[in-house]
Structures are given as C-alpha cells and as structure tokens.
Amino acid sequence: MSWPSNSPDLKQIEHISDVMGRQLRVQRPPIHNISDLRDRCLNIWNNLSSAIYQGLVASMPWRVEAVLRAKGGPTRY
C-alpha cells in the first residue's frame, strides 16, 4: 500500500502526545523544573486509559482511507 509515510494523520504518538499535553496543562501545582516535568509525564503515560490506545488502533482503517482519499493532504484526523 502506498501512502505518505510522514502523514501526521497516521502517527498515533501525535494523538497520545496531545492527550498528555492537555493533562499536563491542567495539573496543579505548576511544574517548577525538568524533574517535575519528567515525573508528571511518566505518571500520565503510565496511567493512560487503554481505551485511548484501543480507539486509535480501531481508527486506523479510516485514517488510512482518509489519507489516501486526500492524496496525502490534510484530513479531519
């Protein structure tokens, strides 16, 4: 199958990174140093719901189809 290998729509880690970033922004107290950031990122990563991963995997057929239809252009994903 040929499709744009660099399409952000097919990179699941981008979506996980977005989820993690949203969770980081609402945490209190504020992050004061790199050690706090690392610890919080690891905590979020280790506690992500398996439903997030399952949803991303389940959406791959539609993502691939959308990227192919868009000929590598932007999609709603």
All heavy atoms as a GROMACS GRO file, in nm:
protein
  620
    1MET      N    1   0.085  -0.116   0.000
    1MET     CA    2   0.000   0.000   0.000
    1MET      C    3   0.090   0.123   0.000
    1MET      O    4   0.188   0.129   0.073
    1MET     CB    5  -0.087  -0.003   0.125
    1MET     CG    6  -0.177   0.116   0.135
    1MET     SD    7  -0.272   0.126   0.289
    1MET     CE    8  -0.333  -0.036   0.311
    2SER      N    9   0.057   0.221  -0.081
    2SER     CA   10   0.139   0.341  -0.080
    2SER      C   11   0.057   0.459  -0.026
    2SER      O   12  -0.056   0.481  -0.067
    2SER     CB   13   0.191   0.372  -0.220
    2SER     OG   14   0.088   0.423  -0.300
    3TRP      N   15   0.114   0.526   0.068
    3TRP     CA   16   0.056   0.650   0.120
    3TRP      C   17   0.170   0.732   0.177
    3TRP      O   18   0.279   0.679   0.198
    3TRP     CB   19  -0.053   0.624   0.224
    3TRP     CG   20  -0.004   0.568   0.354
    3TRP    CD1   21   0.059   0.634   0.454
    3TRP    CD2   22  -0.013   0.432   0.397
    3TRP    NE1   23   0.089   0.549   0.556
    3TRP    CE2   24   0.046   0.424   0.524
    3TRP    CE3   25  -0.066   0.317   0.341
    3TRP    CZ2   26   0.053   0.307   0.595
    3TRP    CZ3   27  -0.058   0.200   0.413
    3TRP    CH2   28   0.000   0.196   0.539
    4PRO      N   29   0.147   0.857   0.205
    4PRO     CA   30   0.255   0.942   0.257
    4PRO      C   31   0.302   0.891   0.393
    4PRO      O   32   0.230   0.899   0.490
    4PRO     CB   33   0.191   1.080   0.268
    4PRO     CG   34   0.067   1.073   0.187
    4PRO     CD   35   0.025   0.930   0.183
    5SER      N   36   0.422   0.840   0.398
    5SER     CA   37   0.472   0.780   0.522
    5SER      C   38   0.490   0.882   0.633
    5SER      O   39   0.499   0.846   0.750
    5SER     CB   40   0.604   0.708   0.495
    5SER     OG   41   0.699   0.801   0.447
    6ASN      N   42   0.497   1.009   0.600
    6ASN     CA   43   0.517   1.112   0.702
    6ASN      C   44   0.389   1.183   0.741
    6ASN      O   45   0.393   1.285   0.806
    6ASN     CB   46   0.620   1.215   0.653
    6ASN     CG   47   0.758   1.156   0.648
    6ASN    OD1   48   0.795   1.077   0.734
    6ASN    ND2   49   0.833   1.193   0.548
    7SER      N   50   0.275   1.130   0.699
    7SER     CA   51   0.149   1.196   0.731
    7SER      C   52   0.125   1.198   0.881
    7SER      O   53   0.122   1.094   0.946
    7SER     CB   54   0.033   1.123   0.663
    7SER     OG   55  -0.089   1.179   0.707
    8PRO      N   56   0.106   1.317   0.939
    8PRO     CA   57   0.078   1.324   1.084
    8PRO      C   58  -0.053   1.255   1.120
    8PRO      O   59  -0.073   1.216   1.233
    8PRO     CB   60   0.073   1.473   1.113
    8PRO     CG   61   0.060   1.541   0.983
    8PRO     CD   62   0.110   1.447   0.877
    9ASP      N   63  -0.141   1.240   1.021
    9ASP     CA   64  -0.269   1.174   1.048
    9ASP      C   65  -0.251   1.026   1.079
    9ASP      O   66  -0.341   0.963   1.132
    9ASP     CB   67  -0.362   1.190   0.928
    9ASP     CG   68  -0.393   1.337   0.901
    9ASP    OD1   69  -0.422   1.409   0.998
    9ASP    OD2   70  -0.385   1.378   0.786
   10LEU      N   71  -0.137   0.969   1.044
   10LEU     CA   72  -0.113   0.827   1.068
   10LEU      C   73  -0.018   0.803   1.185
   10LEU      O   74   0.011   0.690   1.218
   10LEU     CB   75  -0.057   0.761   0.941
   10LEU     CG   76  -0.148   0.768   0.819
   10LEU    CD1   77  -0.078   0.709   0.698
   10LEU    CD2   78  -0.280   0.700   0.846
   11LYS      N   79   0.029   0.907   1.246
   11LYS     CA   80   0.122   0.894   1.359
   11LYS      C   81   0.044   0.898   1.489
   11LYS      O   82   0.005   1.004   1.538
   11LYS     CB   83   0.227   1.005   1.356
   11LYS     CG   84   0.319   0.994   1.237
   11LYS     CD   85   0.421   1.104   1.239
   11LYS     CE   86   0.512   1.091   1.118
   11LYS     NZ   87   0.606   1.201   1.110
   12GLN      N   88   0.021   0.781   1.545
   12GLN     CA   89  -0.059   0.770   1.667
   12GLN      C   90   0.003   0.845   1.784
   12GLN      O   91  -0.068   0.897   1.869
   12GLN     CB   92  -0.081   0.623   1.702
   12GLN     CG   93  -0.145   0.542   1.593
   12GLN     CD   94  -0.285   0.587   1.556
   12GLN    OE1   95  -0.344   0.675   1.617
   12GLN    NE2   96  -0.340   0.528   1.453
   13ILE      N   97   0.134   0.851   1.789
   13ILE     CA   98   0.201   0.917   1.902
   13ILE      C   99   0.165   1.065   1.909
   13ILE      O  100   0.162   1.124   2.016
   13ILE     CB  101   0.355   0.894   1.898
   13ILE    CG1  102   0.419   0.930   2.033
   13ILE    CG2  103   0.418   0.973   1.784
   13ILE    CD1  104   0.384   0.838   2.145
   14GLU      N  105   0.133   1.125   1.793
   14GLU     CA  106   0.092   1.266   1.792
   14GLU      C  107  -0.037   1.283   1.874
   14GLU      O  108  -0.052   1.381   1.947
   14GLU     CB  109   0.069   1.315   1.650
   14GLU     CG  110   0.192   1.311   1.562
   14GLU     CD  111   0.296   1.414   1.601
   14GLU    OE1  112   0.260   1.518   1.659
   14GLU    OE2  113   0.415   1.387   1.575
   15HIS      N  114  -0.128   1.190   1.862
   15HIS     CA  115  -0.254   1.198   1.933
   15HIS      C  116  -0.235   1.170   2.082
   15HIS      O  117  -0.299   1.235   2.166
   15HIS     CB  118  -0.355   1.103   1.870
   15HIS     CG  119  -0.377   1.132   1.725
   15HIS    ND1  120  -0.456   1.235   1.682
   15HIS    CD2  121  -0.325   1.077   1.614
   15HIS    CE1  122  -0.453   1.241   1.550
   15HIS    NE2  123  -0.374   1.145   1.507
   16ILE      N  124  -0.149   1.078   2.114
   16ILE     CA  125  -0.119   1.048   2.255
   16ILE      C  126  -0.048   1.168   2.318
   16ILE      O  127  -0.079   1.206   2.431
   16ILE     CB  128  -0.037   0.920   2.267
   16ILE    CG1  129  -0.122   0.800   2.223
   16ILE    CG2  130   0.014   0.901   2.410
   16ILE    CD1  131  -0.046   0.671   2.207
   17SER      N  132   0.042   1.229   2.244
   17SER     CA  133   0.112   1.348   2.292
   17SER      C  134   0.013   1.461   2.322
   17SER      O  135   0.027   1.533   2.420
   17SER     CB  136   0.215   1.392   2.188
   17SER     OG  137   0.277   1.510   2.227
   18ASP      N  138  -0.087   1.476   2.237
   18ASP     CA  139  -0.190   1.578   2.258
   18ASP      C  140  -0.267   1.552   2.387
   18ASP      O  141  -0.290   1.644   2.467
   18ASP     CB  142  -0.285   1.582   2.138
   18ASP     CG  143  -0.394   1.684   2.157
   18ASP    OD1  144  -0.362   1.803   2.177
   18ASP    OD2  145  -0.513   1.646   2.150
   19VAL      N  146  -0.306   1.428   2.410
   19VAL     CA  147  -0.377   1.391   2.533
   19VAL      C  148  -0.291   1.422   2.654
   19VAL      O  149  -0.337   1.482   2.753
   19VAL     CB  150  -0.417   1.241   2.531
   19VAL    CG1  151  -0.467   1.195   2.668
   19VAL    CG2  152  -0.521   1.215   2.424
   20MET      N  153  -0.164   1.383   2.647
   20MET     CA  154  -0.073   1.407   2.759
   20MET      C  155  -0.054   1.556   2.784
   20MET      O  156  -0.054   1.602   2.898
   20MET     CB  157   0.062   1.339   2.734
   20MET     CG  158   0.055   1.188   2.741
   20MET     SD  159   0.213   1.108   2.713
   20MET     CE  160   0.303   1.161   2.859
   21GLY      N  161  -0.039   1.634   2.677
   21GLY     CA  162  -0.021   1.778   2.690
   21GLY      C  163  -0.140   1.845   2.755
   21GLY      O  164  -0.125   1.932   2.841
   22ARG      N  165  -0.262   1.802   2.717
   22ARG     CA  166  -0.382   1.859   2.779
   22ARG      C  167  -0.387   1.826   2.927
   22ARG      O  168  -0.425   1.910   3.010
   22ARG     CB  169  -0.507   1.810   2.707
   22ARG     CG  170  -0.528   1.883   2.574
   22ARG     CD  171  -0.660   1.846   2.507
   22ARG     NE  172  -0.634   1.727   2.424
   22ARG     CZ  173  -0.704   1.616   2.427
   22ARG    NH1  174  -0.806   1.602   2.509
   22ARG    NH2  175  -0.674   1.515   2.349
   23GLN      N  176  -0.348   1.704   2.963
   23GLN     CA  177  -0.348   1.666   3.104
   23GLN      C  178  -0.243   1.742   3.182
   23GLN      O  179  -0.266   1.783   3.297
   23GLN     CB  180  -0.328   1.515   3.118
   23GLN     CG  181  -0.449   1.436   3.076
   23GLN     CD  182  -0.434   1.288   3.102
   23GLN    OE1  183  -0.357   1.245   3.187
   23GLN    NE2  184  -0.508   1.206   3.028
   24LEU      N  185  -0.127   1.765   3.121
   24LEU     CA  186  -0.021   1.840   3.189
   24LEU      C  187  -0.064   1.984   3.217
   24LEU      O  188  -0.033   2.039   3.323
   24LEU     CB  189   0.106   1.844   3.103
   24LEU     CG  190   0.205   1.732   3.119
   24LEU    CD1  191   0.315   1.743   3.015
   24LEU    CD2  192   0.263   1.728   3.259
   25ARG      N  193  -0.134   2.046   3.122
   25ARG     CA  194  -0.171   2.187   3.137
   25ARG      C  195  -0.268   2.212   3.252
   25ARG      O  196  -0.272   2.322   3.306
   25ARG     CB  197  -0.229   2.240   3.007
   25ARG     CG  198  -0.123   2.269   2.902
   25ARG     CD  199  -0.178   2.342   2.782
   25ARG     NE  200  -0.262   2.260   2.697
   25ARG     CZ  201  -0.216   2.174   2.606
   25ARG    NH1  202  -0.086   2.159   2.588
   25ARG    NH2  203  -0.300   2.104   2.533
   26VAL      N  204  -0.346   2.113   3.290
   26VAL     CA  205  -0.445   2.134   3.396
   26VAL      C  206  -0.396   2.091   3.534
   26VAL      O  207  -0.465   2.112   3.633
   26VAL     CB  208  -0.579   2.064   3.364
   26VAL    CG1  209  -0.639   2.120   3.236
   26VAL    CG2  210  -0.564   1.913   3.357
   27GLN      N  211  -0.278   2.033   3.541
   27GLN     CA  212  -0.227   1.985   3.670
   27GLN      C  213  -0.180   2.101   3.758
   27GLN      O  214  -0.127   2.200   3.710
   27GLN     CB  215  -0.114   1.886   3.650
   27GLN     CG  216  -0.162   1.752   3.599
   27GLN     CD  217  -0.056   1.646   3.609
   27GLN    OE1  218   0.058   1.671   3.643
   27GLN    NE2  219  -0.094   1.524   3.578
   28ARG      N  220  -0.202   2.083   3.886
   28ARG     CA  221  -0.155   2.179   3.985
   28ARG      C  222  -0.082   2.102   4.093
   28ARG      O  223  -0.119   1.990   4.121
   28ARG     CB  224  -0.273   2.255   4.048
   28ARG     CG  225  -0.349   2.339   3.947
   28ARG     CD  226  -0.267   2.460   3.903
   28ARG     NE  227  -0.334   2.537   3.800
   28ARG     CZ  228  -0.304   2.533   3.671
   28ARG    NH1  229  -0.210   2.454   3.626
   28ARG    NH2  230  -0.367   2.607   3.584
   29PRO      N  231   0.017   2.155   4.158
   29PRO     CA  232   0.076   2.288   4.137
   29PRO      C  233   0.154   2.293   4.006
   29PRO      O  234   0.180   2.190   3.945
   29PRO     CB  235   0.170   2.303   4.258
   29PRO     CG  236   0.206   2.165   4.298
   29PRO     CD  237   0.086   2.080   4.262
   30PRO      N  238   0.193   2.412   3.966
   30PRO     CA  239   0.267   2.428   3.840
   30PRO      C  240   0.399   2.350   3.842
   30PRO      O  241   0.455   2.323   3.948
   30PRO     CB  242   0.296   2.578   3.831
   30PRO     CG  243   0.208   2.642   3.932
   30PRO     CD  244   0.172   2.539   4.034
   31ILE      N  245   0.446   2.318   3.725
   31ILE     CA  246   0.574   2.249   3.711
   31ILE      C  247   0.686   2.350   3.732
   31ILE      O  248   0.685   2.457   3.671
   31ILE     CB  249   0.584   2.184   3.571
   31ILE    CG1  250   0.476   2.076   3.559
   31ILE    CG2  251   0.722   2.127   3.547
   31ILE    CD1  252   0.457   2.024   3.419
   32HIS      N  253   0.782   2.315   3.817
   32HIS     CA  254   0.889   2.409   3.850
   32HIS      C  255   1.023   2.375   3.786
   32HIS      O  256   1.108   2.462   3.774
   32HIS     CB  257   0.907   2.417   4.002
   32HIS     CG  258   0.788   2.477   4.070
   32HIS    ND1  259   0.753   2.610   4.056
   32HIS    CD2  260   0.694   2.422   4.151
   32HIS    CE1  261   0.644   2.634   4.127
   32HIS    NE2  262   0.606   2.522   4.184
   33ASN      N  263   1.041   2.250   3.748
   33ASN     CA  264   1.171   2.213   3.691
   33ASN      C  265   1.156   2.089   3.603
   33ASN      O  266   1.049   2.029   3.594
   33ASN     CB  267   1.275   2.190   3.803
   33ASN     CG  268   1.229   2.086   3.903
   33ASN    OD1  269   1.184   1.978   3.866
   33ASN    ND2  270   1.240   2.119   4.032
   34ILE      N  271   1.264   2.053   3.539
   34ILE     CA  272   1.262   1.941   3.445
   34ILE      C  273   1.231   1.808   3.514
   34ILE      O  274   1.166   1.721   3.456
   34ILE     CB  275   1.395   1.934   3.365
   34ILE    CG1  276   1.382   1.842   3.243
   34ILE    CG2  277   1.510   1.888   3.452
   34ILE    CD1  278   1.304   1.902   3.132
   35SER      N  279   1.271   1.796   3.638
   35SER     CA  280   1.243   1.675   3.714
   35SER      C  281   1.092   1.660   3.738
   35SER      O  282   1.036   1.551   3.724
   35SER     CB  283   1.319   1.677   3.846
   35SER     OG  284   1.293   1.560   3.919
   36ASP      N  285   1.026   1.772   3.774
   36ASP     CA  286   0.880   1.770   3.790
   36ASP      C  287   0.813   1.731   3.659
   36ASP      O  288   0.719   1.652   3.658
   36ASP     CB  289   0.827   1.909   3.829
   36ASP     CG  290   0.851   1.945   3.974
   36ASP    OD1  291   0.892   1.858   4.052
   36ASP    OD2  292   0.829   2.064   4.007
   37LEU      N  293   0.860   1.789   3.549
   37LEU     CA  294   0.802   1.760   3.419
   37LEU      C  295   0.816   1.612   3.384
   37LEU      O  296   0.720   1.548   3.343
   37LEU     CB  297   0.868   1.846   3.311
   37LEU     CG  298   0.821   1.822   3.168
   37LEU    CD1  299   0.672   1.849   3.154
   37LEU    CD2  300   0.902   1.908   3.071
   38ARG      N  301   0.936   1.558   3.403
   38ARG     CA  302   0.959   1.416   3.375
   38ARG      C  303   0.867   1.328   3.458
   38ARG      O  304   0.802   1.237   3.407
   38ARG     CB  305   1.104   1.380   3.400
   38ARG     CG  306   1.136   1.235   3.362
   38ARG     CD  307   1.262   1.181   3.426
   38ARG     NE  308   1.242   1.172   3.570
   38ARG     CZ  309   1.325   1.220   3.661
   38ARG    NH1  310   1.437   1.279   3.626
   38ARG    NH2  311   1.299   1.210   3.789
   39ASP      N  312   0.861   1.356   3.588
   39ASP     CA  313   0.778   1.274   3.678
   39ASP      C  314   0.631   1.279   3.640
   39ASP      O  315   0.563   1.176   3.638
   39ASP     CB  316   0.796   1.319   3.823
   39ASP     CG  317   0.935   1.290   3.877
   39ASP    OD1  318   1.009   1.210   3.815
   39ASP    OD2  319   0.970   1.349   3.982
   40ARG      N  320   0.584   1.397   3.606
   40ARG     CA  321   0.442   1.409   3.568
   40ARG      C  322   0.414   1.342   3.434
   40ARG      O  323   0.310   1.279   3.417
   40ARG     CB  324   0.401   1.554   3.566
   40ARG     CG  325   0.396   1.612   3.706
   40ARG     CD  326   0.334   1.745   3.708
   40ARG     NE  327   0.356   1.810   3.836
   40ARG     CZ  328   0.303   1.925   3.869
   40ARG    NH1  329   0.226   1.989   3.783
   40ARG    NH2  330   0.327   1.978   3.986
   41CYS      N  331   0.505   1.357   3.340
   41CYS     CA  332   0.488   1.290   3.210
   41CYS      C  333   0.484   1.139   3.227
   41CYS      O  334   0.399   1.072   3.167
   41CYS     CB  335   0.599   1.330   3.112
   41CYS     SG  336   0.581   1.495   3.046
   42LEU      N  337   0.574   1.087   3.306
   42LEU     CA  338   0.576   0.942   3.330
   42LEU      C  339   0.449   0.896   3.399
   42LEU      O  340   0.393   0.792   3.366
   42LEU     CB  341   0.698   0.903   3.413
   42LEU     CG  342   0.831   0.905   3.339
   42LEU    CD1  343   0.947   0.884   3.436
   42LEU    CD2  344   0.833   0.800   3.229
   43ASN      N  345   0.401   0.975   3.494
   43ASN     CA  346   0.279   0.941   3.565
   43ASN      C  347   0.159   0.938   3.469
   43ASN      O  348   0.079   0.844   3.471
   43ASN     CB  349   0.254   1.039   3.680
   43ASN     CG  350   0.136   0.998   3.763
   43ASN    OD1  351   0.117   0.881   3.793
   43ASN    ND2  352   0.056   1.096   3.802
   44ILE      N  353   0.149   1.040   3.385
   44ILE     CA  354   0.040   1.044   3.287
   44ILE      C  355   0.052   0.927   3.191
   44ILE      O  356  -0.046   0.857   3.164
   44ILE     CB  357   0.040   1.179   3.212
   44ILE    CG1  358   0.000   1.292   3.307
   44ILE    CG2  359  -0.054   1.174   3.091
   44ILE    CD1  360   0.020   1.431   3.250
   45TRP      N  361   0.172   0.905   3.138
   45TRP     CA  362   0.195   0.796   3.042
   45TRP      C  363   0.154   0.661   3.102
   45TRP      O  364   0.086   0.581   3.038
   45TRP     CB  365   0.341   0.794   3.001
   45TRP     CG  366   0.377   0.683   2.908
   45TRP    CD1  367   0.426   0.560   2.942
   45TRP    CD2  368   0.364   0.683   2.766
   45TRP    NE1  369   0.447   0.486   2.828
   45TRP    CE2  370   0.409   0.558   2.719
   45TRP    CE3  371   0.321   0.777   2.674
   45TRP    CZ2  372   0.411   0.525   2.585
   45TRP    CZ3  373   0.322   0.744   2.539
   45TRP    CH2  374   0.367   0.619   2.496
   46ASN      N  375   0.196   0.637   3.225
   46ASN     CA  376   0.169   0.508   3.290
   46ASN      C  377   0.022   0.490   3.326
   46ASN      O  378  -0.022   0.378   3.353
   46ASN     CB  379   0.256   0.492   3.414
   46ASN     CG  380   0.401   0.470   3.380
   46ASN    OD1  381   0.432   0.409   3.278
   46ASN    ND2  382   0.490   0.522   3.462
   47ASN      N  383  -0.054   0.600   3.330
   47ASN     CA  384  -0.194   0.591   3.370
   47ASN      C  385  -0.293   0.621   3.258
   47ASN      O  386  -0.412   0.636   3.284
   47ASN     CB  387  -0.219   0.685   3.489
   47ASN     CG  388  -0.151   0.634   3.613
   47ASN    OD1  389  -0.182   0.527   3.664
   47ASN    ND2  390  -0.053   0.708   3.661
   48LEU      N  391  -0.243   0.629   3.134
   48LEU     CA  392  -0.335   0.649   3.022
   48LEU      C  393  -0.428   0.530   3.010
   48LEU      O  394  -0.386   0.415   3.024
   48LEU     CB  395  -0.258   0.668   2.891
   48LEU     CG  396  -0.191   0.802   2.871
   48LEU    CD1  397  -0.108   0.801   2.743
   48LEU    CD2  398  -0.293   0.914   2.865
   49SER      N  399  -0.550   0.558   2.983
   49SER     CA  400  -0.652   0.453   2.969
   49SER      C  401  -0.624   0.369   2.846
   49SER      O  402  -0.590   0.421   2.740
   49SER     CB  403  -0.789   0.518   2.958
   49SER     OG  404  -0.885   0.425   2.915
   50SER      N  405  -0.644   0.240   2.859
   50SER     CA  406  -0.626   0.152   2.743
   50SER      C  407  -0.729   0.185   2.635
   50SER      O  408  -0.708   0.156   2.518
   50SER     CB  409  -0.635   0.005   2.784
   50SER     OG  410  -0.763  -0.024   2.836
   51ALA      N  411  -0.838   0.248   2.673
   51ALA     CA  412  -0.940   0.288   2.574
   51ALA      C  413  -0.882   0.388   2.473
   51ALA      O  414  -0.923   0.388   2.357
   51ALA     CB  415  -1.060   0.348   2.645
   52ILE      N  416  -0.788   0.471   2.516
   52ILE     CA  417  -0.725   0.566   2.424
   52ILE      C  418  -0.651   0.489   2.315
   52ILE      O  419  -0.667   0.517   2.196
   52ILE     CB  420  -0.629   0.660   2.500
   52ILE    CG1  421  -0.709   0.754   2.591
   52ILE    CG2  422  -0.542   0.739   2.402
   52ILE    CD1  423  -0.624   0.836   2.684
   53TYR      N  424  -0.572   0.392   2.356
   53TYR     CA  425  -0.495   0.312   2.259
   53TYR      C  426  -0.588   0.231   2.169
   53TYR      O  427  -0.568   0.223   2.048
   53TYR     CB  428  -0.398   0.218   2.330
   53TYR     CG  429  -0.301   0.287   2.421
   53TYR    CD1  430  -0.306   0.267   2.558
   53TYR    CD2  431  -0.206   0.375   2.370
   53TYR    CE1  432  -0.216   0.331   2.642
   53TYR    CE2  433  -0.117   0.440   2.454
   53TYR     CZ  434  -0.123   0.417   2.589
   53TYR     OH  435  -0.035   0.482   2.671
   54GLN      N  436  -0.689   0.171   2.228
   54GLN     CA  437  -0.783   0.090   2.151
   54GLN      C  438  -0.856   0.175   2.047
   54GLN      O  439  -0.876   0.132   1.933
   54GLN     CB  440  -0.882   0.020   2.244
   54GLN     CG  441  -0.818  -0.086   2.329
   54GLN     CD  442  -0.908  -0.135   2.442
   54GLN    OE1  443  -1.009  -0.073   2.475
   54GLN    NE2  444  -0.869  -0.247   2.502
   55GLY      N  445  -0.893   0.295   2.086
   55GLY     CA  446  -0.961   0.385   1.992
   55GLY      C  447  -0.871   0.424   1.876
   55GLY      O  448  -0.915   0.429   1.760
   56LEU      N  449  -0.744   0.451   1.906
   56LEU     CA  450  -0.650   0.488   1.800
   56LEU      C  451  -0.626   0.372   1.704
   56LEU      O  452  -0.623   0.391   1.582
   56LEU     CB  453  -0.518   0.536   1.860
   56LEU     CG  454  -0.524   0.672   1.930
   56LEU    CD1  455  -0.394   0.698   2.006
   56LEU    CD2  456  -0.551   0.782   1.830
   57VAL      N  457  -0.610   0.254   1.759
   57VAL     CA  458  -0.588   0.136   1.673
   57VAL      C  459  -0.713   0.110   1.588
   57VAL      O  460  -0.704   0.086   1.467
   57VAL     CB  461  -0.552   0.012   1.758
   57VAL    CG1  462  -0.555  -0.114   1.674
   57VAL    CG2  463  -0.414   0.031   1.820
   58ALA      N  464  -0.829   0.119   1.650
   58ALA     CA  465  -0.954   0.093   1.578
   58ALA      C  466  -0.978   0.195   1.466
   58ALA      O  467  -1.040   0.163   1.365
   58ALA     CB  468  -1.072   0.093   1.675
   59SER      N  469  -0.925   0.316   1.483
   59SER     CA  470  -0.948   0.421   1.382
   59SER      C  471  -0.852   0.414   1.264
   59SER      O  472  -0.871   0.486   1.165
   59SER     CB  473  -0.937   0.559   1.447
   59SER     OG  474  -0.802   0.589   1.481
   60MET      N  475  -0.752   0.328   1.270
   60MET     CA  476  -0.651   0.324   1.163
   60MET      C  477  -0.708   0.297   1.024
   60MET      O  478  -0.668   0.365   0.929
   60MET     CB  479  -0.539   0.225   1.195
   60MET     CG  480  -0.434   0.281   1.289
   60MET     SD  481  -0.363   0.438   1.238
   60MET     CE  482  -0.270   0.390   1.094
   61PRO      N  483  -0.800   0.203   1.006
   61PRO     CA  484  -0.853   0.183   0.870
   61PRO      C  485  -0.914   0.311   0.812
   61PRO      O  486  -0.893   0.343   0.695
   61PRO     CB  487  -0.959   0.074   0.888
   61PRO     CG  488  -0.914  -0.001   1.010
   61PRO     CD  489  -0.854   0.104   1.099
   62TRP      N  490  -0.988   0.385   0.893
   62TRP     CA  491  -1.049   0.509   0.845
   62TRP      C  492  -0.945   0.617   0.821
   62TRP      O  493  -0.956   0.696   0.728
   62TRP     CB  494  -1.156   0.557   0.943
   62TRP     CG  495  -1.267   0.457   0.954
   62TRP    CD1  496  -1.370   0.440   0.865
   62TRP    CD2  497  -1.284   0.360   1.055
   62TRP    NE1  498  -1.451   0.338   0.906
   62TRP    CE2  499  -1.401   0.286   1.023
   62TRP    CE3  500  -1.215   0.326   1.171
   62TRP    CZ2  501  -1.448   0.182   1.102
   62TRP    CZ3  502  -1.262   0.222   1.248
   62TRP    CH2  503  -1.377   0.152   1.214
   63ARG      N  504  -0.841   0.620   0.906
   63ARG     CA  505  -0.734   0.719   0.887
   63ARG      C  506  -0.660   0.694   0.756
   63ARG      O  507  -0.633   0.787   0.680
   63ARG     CB  508  -0.635   0.712   1.003
   63ARG     CG  509  -0.689   0.762   1.133
   63ARG     CD  510  -0.588   0.735   1.246
   63ARG     NE  511  -0.644   0.767   1.373
   63ARG     CZ  512  -0.645   0.888   1.426
   63ARG    NH1  513  -0.591   0.987   1.360
   63ARG    NH2  514  -0.701   0.910   1.543
   64VAL      N  515  -0.626   0.568   0.732
   64VAL     CA  516  -0.554   0.533   0.609
   64VAL      C  517  -0.641   0.568   0.488
   64VAL      O  518  -0.593   0.629   0.392
   64VAL     CB  519  -0.514   0.384   0.608
   64VAL    CG1  520  -0.462   0.342   0.472
   64VAL    CG2  521  -0.409   0.357   0.716
   65GLU      N  522  -0.767   0.533   0.495
   65GLU     CA  523  -0.857   0.563   0.384
   65GLU      C  524  -0.867   0.714   0.360
   65GLU      O  525  -0.863   0.760   0.245
   65GLU     CB  526  -0.996   0.507   0.414
   65GLU     CG  527  -1.096   0.525   0.303
   65GLU     CD  528  -1.231   0.466   0.339
   65GLU    OE1  529  -1.234   0.355   0.398
   65GLU    OE2  530  -1.332   0.530   0.307
   66ALA      N  531  -0.878   0.792   0.466
   66ALA     CA  532  -0.888   0.937   0.452
   66ALA      C  533  -0.761   0.997   0.392
   66ALA      O  534  -0.767   1.086   0.307
   66ALA     CB  535  -0.916   1.001   0.589
   67VAL      N  536  -0.645   0.948   0.436
   67VAL     CA  537  -0.518   0.999   0.382
   67VAL      C  538  -0.505   0.963   0.234
   67VAL      O  539  -0.462   1.046   0.153
   67VAL     CB  540  -0.398   0.944   0.463
   67VAL    CG1  541  -0.266   0.973   0.394
   67VAL    CG2  542  -0.397   1.005   0.603
   68LEU      N  543  -0.543   0.844   0.199
   68LEU     CA  544  -0.538   0.804   0.058
   68LEU      C  545  -0.633   0.888  -0.026
   68LEU      O  546  -0.598   0.932  -0.136
   68LEU     CB  547  -0.570   0.655   0.043
   68LEU     CG  548  -0.463   0.559   0.096
   68LEU    CD1  549  -0.513   0.416   0.092
   68LEU    CD2  550  -0.334   0.573   0.020
   69ARG      N  551  -0.755   0.910   0.024
   69ARG     CA  552  -0.851   0.992  -0.049
   69ARG      C  553  -0.801   1.136  -0.064
   69ARG      O  554  -0.821   1.198  -0.167
   69ARG     CB  555  -0.985   0.996   0.025
   69ARG     CG  556  -1.088   0.902  -0.028
   69ARG     CD  557  -1.229   0.933   0.020
   69ARG     NE  558  -1.239   0.992   0.152
   69ARG     CZ  559  -1.252   0.924   0.266
   69ARG    NH1  560  -1.258   0.793   0.264
   69ARG    NH2  561  -1.262   0.987   0.380
   70ALA      N  562  -0.733   1.186   0.038
   70ALA     CA  563  -0.681   1.324   0.034
   70ALA      C  564  -0.548   1.332  -0.039
   70ALA      O  565  -0.488   1.439  -0.046
   70ALA     CB  566  -0.666   1.377   0.176
   71LYS      N  567  -0.501   1.219  -0.089
   71LYS     CA  568  -0.371   1.212  -0.160
   71LYS      C  569  -0.258   1.275  -0.077
   71LYS      O  570  -0.176   1.349  -0.128
   71LYS     CB  571  -0.382   1.278  -0.297
   71LYS     CG  572  -0.476   1.205  -0.388
   71LYS     CD  573  -0.477   1.266  -0.526
   71LYS     CE  574  -0.552   1.178  -0.618
   71LYS     NZ  575  -0.680   1.207  -0.658
   72GLY      N  576  -0.262   1.243   0.052
   72GLY     CA  577  -0.158   1.291   0.142
   72GLY      C  578  -0.186   1.427   0.202
   72GLY      O  579  -0.114   1.474   0.288
   73GLY      N  580  -0.294   1.490   0.160
   73GLY     CA  581  -0.330   1.621   0.214
   73GLY      C  582  -0.394   1.608   0.352
   73GLY      O  583  -0.406   1.498   0.407
   74PRO      N  584  -0.437   1.720   0.407
   74PRO     CA  585  -0.497   1.720   0.541
   74PRO      C  586  -0.626   1.639   0.545
   74PRO      O  587  -0.700   1.633   0.446
   74PRO     CB  588  -0.526   1.867   0.570
   74PRO     CG  589  -0.464   1.945   0.460
   74PRO     CD  590  -0.428   1.852   0.349
   75THR      N  591  -0.651   1.580   0.660
   75THR     CA  592  -0.777   1.509   0.684
   75THR      C  593  -0.835   1.561   0.814
   75THR      O  594  -0.774   1.643   0.882
   75THR     CB  595  -0.754   1.356   0.696
   75THR    OG1  596  -0.687   1.330   0.819
   75THR    CG2  597  -0.676   1.301   0.579
   76ARG      N  598  -0.951   1.510   0.849
   76ARG     CA  599  -1.013   1.556   0.975
   76ARG      C  600  -0.944   1.496   1.097
   76ARG      O  601  -0.976   1.530   1.209
   76ARG     CB  602  -1.162   1.525   0.977
   76ARG     CG  603  -1.196   1.378   0.989
   76ARG     CD  604  -1.348   1.359   0.998
   76ARG     NE  605  -1.380   1.223   1.034
   76ARG     CZ  606  -1.396   1.179   1.159
   76ARG    NH1  607  -1.382   1.262   1.259
   76ARG    NH2  608  -1.426   1.053   1.182
   77TYR      N  609  -0.852   1.404   1.077
   77TYR     CA  610  -0.781   1.343   1.189
   77TYR      C  611  -0.666   1.430   1.224
   77TYR      O  612  -0.594   1.419   1.308
   77TYR     CB  613  -0.736   1.201   1.153
   77TYR     CG  614  -0.852   1.107   1.130
   77TYR    CD1  615  -0.891   1.073   1.002
   77TYR    CD2  616  -0.921   1.054   1.236
   77TYR    CE1  617  -0.997   0.988   0.981
   77TYR    CE2  618  -1.028   0.969   1.216
   77TYR     CZ  619  -1.066   0.936   1.087
   77TYR     OH  620  -1.171   0.852   1.069
   0.00000   0.00000   0.00000
